[in-house]
Amino acid sequence: MKAITIKTLETKTHPETKKLFWFVFVATRGGMNRIKIISHLRNIPSNTHQLANSLGLDYKLVQHHMKNLEQNNLVTKVGSNYGATYFPSILFEDGEAIFDEIIVKLNKVSDKNNGGKHNENRI
């Protein structure tokens, strides 16, 4: 299997959207945590504290990733300060198919690296 690269993504979407999703979720440190966070938000909009508890991550780490996701317009914040609730943004919803494809490809690479066995750390 070829390595996962931005060129292996087949979903039809705007090239800049592909680049953004690739950069935020794959090419930079913390991408796996951002995947976990946004996957959780797709099902349950939450505040930073709820995300940290649900995902077993440090509060400050979640704060950092939420700031990153917000700066890249992938989440929308409703409210202010401590109790602000985050939702996936319109931009994220428009590019959801590319996000799903990234997850599938990352899981395939993970499985291949595990000798074909499902990895317990799958996304």
C-alpha positions in Angstrom: 0.0 0.0 0.0 1.2 3.5 -0.9 1.9 5.9 2.0 -1.0 8.2 2.7 -0.4 11.6 1.1 -2.6 14.5 0.1 -2.4 13.3 -3.5 -4.0 9.9 -2.5 -7.2 11.6 -1.3 -9.9 10.9 -3.8 -12.9 12.9 -2.4 -14.0 15.6 -4.7 -13.7 18.9 -2.9 -12.0 22.3 -3.2 -8.2 21.8 -3.3 -7.8 24.4 -0.5 -10.2 22.4 1.7 -8.1 19.3 1.1 -4.9 21.1 2.0 -6.5 22.6 5.2 -7.8 19.2 6.4 -4.5 17.5 5.5 -2.5 20.1 7.4 -4.7 20.2 10.5 -5.4 16.5 10.9 -2.3 14.7 9.3 0.7 16.9 8.6 1.2 18.6 12.0 1.8 17.4 15.5 -1.4 16.9 17.5 -3.4 15.8 14.4 -4.6 12.6 16.1 -5.9 14.5 19.1 -7.6 17.0 16.8 -9.2 14.0 15.0 -10.4 12.7 18.4 -11.8 16.1 19.4 -13.7 16.8 16.2 -15.0 13.2 16.0 -16.4 13.7 19.5 -17.9 17.1 18.5 -19.7 15.6 15.5 -21.7 13.5 17.9 -21.9 15.7 21.1 -21.2 19.4 21.0 -19.2 20.1 24.2 -17.2 22.6 26.1 -13.4 22.3 26.7 -13.9 20.7 30.2 -16.3 18.1 28.9 -14.0 17.3 26.0 -11.0 16.8 28.3 -13.0 14.5 30.6 -14.6 12.5 27.8 -11.4 12.0 25.8 -9.1 11.6 28.8 -6.9 14.5 27.7 -5.4 17.3 29.6 -7.6 20.4 29.8 -4.8 22.8 28.6 -4.1 20.4 25.7 -7.7 20.5 24.6 -7.7 24.3 25.0 -4.7 24.5 22.6 -6.3 22.2 20.0 -9.7 24.1 20.2 -7.9 27.3 19.6 -6.2 25.7 16.6 -9.4 24.3 15.2 -11.2 27.6 15.7 -8.4 29.6 14.0 -8.8 27.2 11.0 -12.6 27.7 11.0 -13.2 24.0 11.6 -15.3 24.6 14.8 -17.8 27.2 15.9 -17.8 28.5 19.4 -21.2 29.4 21.0 -20.9 31.4 24.3 -17.9 32.7 25.9 -15.2 31.9 28.5 -15.3 28.6 30.4 -18.8 27.4 29.4 -18.4 28.0 25.6 -19.8 25.1 23.6 -18.0 24.0 20.4 -19.7 22.6 17.3 -18.3 21.5 14.0 -18.4 24.5 11.6 -20.1 24.8 8.2 -16.6 24.5 6.6 -16.0 21.2 8.5 -19.5 19.9 7.5 -18.8 20.8 3.9 -15.6 18.9 4.0 -16.8 16.0 6.1 -16.2 13.5 3.3 -12.5 14.4 3.1 -12.3 14.0 6.9 -13.9 10.6 6.8 -11.5 9.5 3.9 -8.5 10.7 6.0 -9.7 8.5 8.9 -10.2 5.5 6.7 -6.7 5.8 5.1 -5.0 6.4 8.5 -6.7 3.3 9.9 -5.5 1.2 6.8 -1.9 2.4 7.3 -2.2 1.7 11.1 -3.6 -1.8 10.3 -0.8 -2.5 7.8 1.8 -1.5 10.3 0.3 -3.9 12.7 0.7 -6.9 10.3 -3.0 -6.7 9.2 -4.4 -6.8 12.7 -6.8 -4.1 13.9 -5.0 -1.7 16.1 -6.6 -0.9 19.4 -5.6 2.8 18.8 -7.7 3.0 15.7 -9.6 6.2 15.2 
